[in-house]
């Protein structure tokens, strides 16, 4: 007669983050191979972040928030925040500005109960513009919009926007040491405005406008940023530094970083004392002198997809990356998304969590007066959105998912029988086991008691997945009872 010995395996700490880079045979029992729309709370697996329609205050003094309305038959593609001092109203004004799918710009007052997004100008941009806020030599707060194929549109909030055709066609812009610097339309040169006169790009005096040819433009310039005491230019395969001295009249440049990997310059984001950016090899950060790999545990997923349309934002001390992560169960609709995930990265530990099922094309942080929000636009959505902590998308609970690596107990050369499971969870949850090409699923209604199920599944190695769409999902622990022949 065969005799069996019993082995128990407990999984009751879900604080480990997803690790898709390590072999499924090397992961410990608490570390998921795939995990999204969940986070750990006191070791339990609970709902993670979500998105809801943007709401903003009625006024500076009345913090009652009103959900903003929808764009009519169009959707936003890129977002900016514009703050200016209004001489007409004798106070600061705050606006959200959106570039939309019809090629036009729209705005909404952040501290006024106006649900409508208003057309800023009749101008139609032929390419998605870049924008920058700056103060002109007369003290007016301006936001300027440029693209490689469009004249600059200039808006001072109290006046009607107008086109400044004397400014060359530009891409990325940055204000530094009383000059406006930008990448020209060819992507090969840096142009700069006259000293203290940001709309003068024609004068030829020592304090006038000019052009910089970098020592090596590394196959196309894409992004220029002011950081610490210098300007940094991101190209397809490197970073260059531009320094200005003597009141901006002496300008020098040098190449400080080169890589064979493709740099996705749109993702360059200042996070405190660092700039983070994605490359085709994963996430990196830069302190002004040296560049380091962030070593996320999802690097293989990040690097296995072209992230040219990824966007980033720094909010609440964390880096948010809207990107496309490939999954084996992707639907055609998800494959067609611009970005299907939002990754939250702790910039101290570099631990990350993933929200799957969102289609983000732009993000900005607003932290003015009573506001502290991450504002988001989604492809094909007529609404603006804000980040929440309820695990829902527009009120619908996102699917929570956790999948283990290989679970092996006892002697690998012997079959084991997974006899029973004991689950403690709040909210409805499904638990599925995989072994020897077969699977068995079990549903639990969820309560504070431990629920038992008989499994009787034979195999030498097992995998387990936990999934739920319940808004009250809280998975505390699971006990697996195995029997192995002696």
C-alpha positions, 0 to 999 in steps of 0.5 A: 500500500502506498503511503503519503506524507503531507506538506503545507505551503502558506502564501500570506505576504503579497508585498513583493512586486512583479518580477517578469525578468527572473525565471519562473523557476527562481521566483519565491512563492511570494513573488508574482511573475505577472501582477497588475491592478493590485498593490500590497497593504499590510501584506494583503493583496488589494485594489490599486490605482484607478482613473475617474473623470477630472473634477476641479474647484468652483473657485480659489476660496470654494474647494467644492469640486465640479466634474468637468465636461466632455470635449465635443466629438474630439479628444485631447492628445496633449496637456499643459498647465498655464498660470499667468498674472491677469492685470485685468483681474488683478490676480493669478489665473490658472488654466488647463490647455489641451491640444485635441484631435482636430488640430486645435487648442482648447482651455478651461479655467481650473478655479471656476465652475465651467464644465466647457472646454473653450476653443483658444484659437481658430489656428489648426496645427499640422503637427502636435505642438510643444509648449512653454510658459515664460515671462516676456521683457514687459513682464507678461506671462506667456505660453507659446506653442510651436511645431516643426511645421507651424508658426508659434502661437503666442497667448497672454491670457488677458489678450487674444492669441496671435501667430508670431511668424518671425519665430522659426519653426521649432520643436522642444523648447526650454527657458534658461539664463534669460534666453529661450532655447529650442531644437530647430525643425530639422532636428539638427541644431539648437536655436536660441532667442535674443537675451531677455527677448524671447520672441526675437530670433533675428537680431545679430548683436552679441546679446542677439539670437543664434544657432548652436551646432552640437559636436555630435547630434547623434542622429537627431535631436528630440528634447531640450530641458533646463536642469540644475545649472545647465541645458540638456539635449536628448537625441536618439542615442545620447545626451549633450550639455549646453552651458552659458556664461557671462550673462548668456553671451558665451555658450559651450556644449559637450557630449556627456552620454552615448548609447546604442539603445534608442532613447525615448526623449518624450519620457525624459522627466525631472524627478527632484534631483534626477531626470528619468527616461526610457530607452529601448533597454529599460529605465535610466536616470541621470543626475546631470553628470552620470547616467545609471540603470534603474533596474526595474523588475519589468525591464524585459516587458518595457524593452520588448515593445517600442515605447516611442509614444510613452509619456511620463509625469512626476507626482507625489514623489513617484514617477508615472510611466504610461507605456505599452506592456505586452501580455500573452492574453492581449486582445486586438483592441488592447494591442491597438492602444497607444499605451495600455498600462500606467506604471508607478515607480518609487524613485527611491526603491525602484519598486513598481506596480502596474495599472493595466487597461488604460489608454493614456496619451498625456499626463501633467501634474497640477499642484497649485493652491488647493490642488494636487492632482495628476491630470490625464488624457486618454486616446479616443476619450472626450474627457480629462481624467484624474488618478484615484486610489479606488482601483476603478476606471470610470466607476468600473472595477479594473480586473485584479490579477496576480500570477505566481512562478513555479510552485515546487514542494518536496522532491521534484522527481515525484508527483504531488497531489494538491489536495486542498486549498484554504483561502482567506479573502474579502470580495469575490475572487477566483483562484486557478491552478495549472499543472501538467497542461491542465487547470482547475479554477475555484470561485470564492464569494469572499468573507472574513472566514477561511474557505476550503476547496478540494482540488485533487490535482496531480503534478510535479510543479504548479502555478497559481493565479488570483483574479477578481473584479470585485471593488471590495477585493482584499486577498489575505492568504492561501494555504496549499495542502500537498500529498507526496508519495513516500 
